[in-house]
Every structure is written in C-alpha cells, then in structure tokens.
Amino acid sequence: MQRPAITIGGALVVVGCLLSGQVLARQSGGLKADLVRDWNAQKARLVAVAEAMPADKYEFKPTPAQRTFGEQLHHLAQANVTMFKRLDPAGKVPAPEVPSGHDRDTVVQFVGASYDYAAKVLESLSDSDLTAPTGPNNATPARTVWAAMSNAANHYGQCVVYLRLNGIVPPASRR
C-alpha cells in the first residue's frame, strides 16, 4: 500500500520541480537573458584576472610545455570569437580582429572585445534561435554558448594558478 503513495509523492515532487522551473524561467527573462547575464558575469571575472597580472609577468609559464599567461588569455579570447562566429554565419555582428601580441595591454583589450562581440551576437538571437538545432551534429546555439563558458572556466582556473604561483590573490578571492 505504501508503494502507490511513494509513486504519487514522487510524481508530485517531479511536477512541482517542473512547474517551479517554468516560474523561474519566466522570472529570469528567458534563456537569452540568462545566457547574457552569465556571459557578462564571466567577462567581468576574466577581465579582472587579466588585469590582476602585472605586465612583466605576462610571459610567465609554470613549465616550459605550457602557454604563457598572456597566451592562455589570448587563446581564450580567440576561442570566444571563433565559437560565436558560428552563431553569426552571415557576419552581421563585426568580429574583433585577432591581434598577434600577447602583452598585457593587447590581451586585456582582446579579452574584453571578445566578450563584447559574443554578447552582441547573443543579443541578436531569440530564445527560439538559441534552441534550434543547427550544424552537422544538430547542436543548438545555446549549447555552443555553454561550451564557450565551459572553455572559459577552464582557462580561468589555469590563470588563477598562474596568479597564485606569482603570489597574487585572484580578484574573486579577495573578499
């Protein structure tokens, strides 16, 4: 007799979770609004990390096989541009030029420009655009955005290690 009660209780929990998710989605402003908000927050974290490293440490790398700090962030910014170009195949949003230098001023500017470019691409899309399967493997544009955010989170973690190896407390840890 307890089995039907558990099943009904479980179903009610699932329905409640689904309904609360719909309410939260409506309150958040939709998928695009959430992605833009998260993207801009990530930009603030990455630009702060880029600005935290002194210019004379941009060539630092923990081991010879790794990228320098400047190369890490340049690579991240280049990946942002590459991934978001896929979401704007007609080129309606002008992409920033990829600079060749890895010095502090160039990299800080490029990181910011890559995030600004991606935000403009995101703003040009609707929620339905973000959930429409595209490309050879039917990935949605939202999935591409999440992949870009995941990539950036990996590079953020690497850059935090570079900062700490140089005796610098990362901005997000300075509270």
N, C-alpha and C positions, 0 to 999 in steps of 0.2 A: 504493500500500500504506500510505502514511502517513495518508491521509485517514480510513480506519476507525479508526486508532489515535487520531487527533486527536478524532474524533467520540466515541469511547468515553471518552477522557480528559476531554473537555468534559462529557459526561454524568455522569461520576463526580464532577467538581467541583460540578456543579449539585446532585446528590443529596447530596453532603457538606454543602453550604451549607444545603439544606433541613433535613437532619437536625440540624445544629448549631443552626439557628434554633428547631427544636422543643425541643431540650435547653435553650437559653437561655430560651425562653418558660416551660418548666416550672420552671426555677431562679428566674425572676423572680417567680413567683407569679401569673402570668396578666396578661391585658390590663388588667383593672381595677386591679390592684396597681401596674402600671407607670404607668397614667394618674394615679392618686392620687399616687404618688411624684413624678412630673414636675410635676403641678399644685401640690403643696405646695412644691416647689423654686422654681417660678416665683413663687408667693406671696411667699416669702422675698426674692427679688430685687426684686420690685415694691414691697413694703413698705419695704425698705431704701432704694430710690430715693426713695420718697415722704418718708421720714424724713430723708434727706440734704439736702433743700432747706430752707433756713430759711423760717420763716413769712412773713417780709416779702418773699420772692421768689416766693410762690405766684401772684402776679398778673403775673409776668414772661412775656413772649412775644417771640420773636425778631423778628417782623414784625407789623404791625397785622392782617394777614389770618389769622394763626394763633391757635390756642387758647392760653390761659394755661397755665402748668404745672399749676395746680390743675384747670383744665377738662380737660386731657388725661387726668389720672388719674381724675377723676370720670367722664368718658366711658368709660374702660376699665372701671371698676367697674360702671357701668350696663350696658355690653355684656355683661359676665360674667353679671349677673343675668338679663338678657333671654335670652341663649343657653341658660342652664341651666334656665330656666323651661320651655323647650321639651322638656327631658328629664324633666320632672316635671309633666306637664299636669294631673294631679289635685291638685297643690299639697300633696302630703304633707309636703314639707320647707318650713317657713316661710321666705320670701324676706325679705331685709332691706329696710327702707324706703329709698327713694331720697331722699337729702337734697337740699335746694336749694342749700346753700352750697358754695363751692369753697375755703374756707380750709384751712389745713394740718391742724388737728385733725379737722375733719369729713372731709376727703378721706382721711387716713391710716386713720381708723376705717372708712370706707366701703370702701376698697380691701381691707382685711383681712376685713371682713364679707362682701364679695362672693366672696372666695376660700373662706372658711369655708363659706358657703352652697353653693357649687359642689362642694366636697369632700364635703359631706353628701349632695348629690344623687348624686354619683358612687358613694359608699358604698352607696347604696340600690339600685344597679343591679348585675346579674351580668354576667359576661363574655358570656353569650349575649344579654342585653338590649342590651349595647353594640354587638353586631354584627348586630342585627336591623334590616333596612331599615324606616324609618318616614317619615312625612311625604309631602308632594306630590312630592318628587323622589327618594324612596327613599334618602335619606342615612341612614347609621347614626348612632346616638348618639355612637359613637367619633369619627366624622368631625366632629360638632359640637364635641366636646371639642378636637380638633386645630385646628379653625377658631378657637376661643376662644384657644388657646395661641398660634396664629399672630398673631392680632389683638393679643394682649398683648405679643408680641415686637416688633411694630411700634411700639407705644406706648412700650415700654421703650427702644427705640432713640431715639425722639424725646425722651424725658425725659433720656436720657444727654446728648444735645446741649444741652438746656436747662441741665443741671447744669454742663457744661463751659463754656458761654458765661458762666456766673456764677463761673467759677474754682473749681468744686467737682469733685473727682475722684470719680467714681461708686464706690459701695461695692465692687462686684465687681472694680474695677481697683486697689484699694488694697493688694494683696498684696505 
